[in-house]
Amino acid sequence: MRRIVSVSIGSSHRDSRAIVNLCGEDFSVERIGTDGDIQKAIAMIRELDGKVAAFGMGGIDLYLQGGDKRYILREAKPIARAAKRTPIVDGSGLKNTLERRAIETLAAEDPEMFRNKNVLLTCAVDRFGMAQALQHTGSNVLYGDVMFALGIPFPIYKLNVLRAVVGILAPVAVQFPFKWLYPIGSKQEESPNRHKYAKYYAWADVIAGDYHMIRKYMPDDLSGKVLITNTITPQDVAFLKERHARELITTTPDIGGRSFGTNVMEGLIVALLDKPLAKITPEDYLEMLDKVGFVPRRELLA
């Protein structure tokens, strides 16, 4: 049985392991958190390098994307370089294929989910495929990148404005310690700052993006809201039910009672494709997604 291991700089309390059968083959899928310790993540990857089928980089992206430009995160580079023999992915390949397709599928199945609805996308630079797909759904999208990553109350309502802002801020922001931009380690378990952006949560009919970003400023009342996210555990589902969210949609399927991050699922796809990482194309991802049959998970909560 081949192993897919996501080494995450997130909380170890969210660790899990599951067995999944894809294309007739069993895989062990594991998520191992290092509680914000980047050096521990690097050491773990070096120890397992060549012994597993694929690595996922969890809790951090290799780069941010604004349109056609990519900006590499300084603290992500040594993590990615730690693997010399085993392919390592950060989930970006699926964010630009699986997540884009998930929005397109949801809009095709239920056009009223998005048409004339307000959508809060907490951060577009780490899932630009979703951002681009949303602009074709007839929804009003608020891109919360500056608000949720930098803590500055500057909502953006147009994708071309976001591209311009990212072009100015990203070259500087990627040099910051990653913990300034995103909750890592125990920060993922702290109580949300419930009031800072409460009016934007109240405005939204649909809240989309990374779960930890959504949770960061989550108010107590999410009545009637639809959440589109991933990396969801049973404890997260209970947390959302307590806040009366109406529906949870995850872009990655339920495996062993939780939805793993896109980095884990991309690791599975890369292992199945069995070709050099540099030669894998978006078409390869889409073809394999058709074979394995990944579709959005939908769960009514209230």
Secondary structure, DSSP 8 states (H G I E B T S, - for coil): -EEEEEEESB-GGG-EEEEEEETTEEEEEEEEE-TT-HHHHHHHHHHHTTTSSEEEEESS-SEEEETTEEEE-GGGHHHHHT-SSS-EE-SHHHHTTHHHHHHHHHHHH-GGGTTT-EEEES-STT-HHHHHHHTTTT-EEEE-HHHHHH-----B--HHHHHHHHHHHHHHHTTS-GGGTS--BGGGGS----STTHHHHHH-SEEES-HHHHHHT--S--BT-EEEE--B-HHHHHHHHHTTBSEEEESS-EETTEE--HHHHHHHHHHHH-S-GGG--HHHHHHHHHHHT---EEEE--
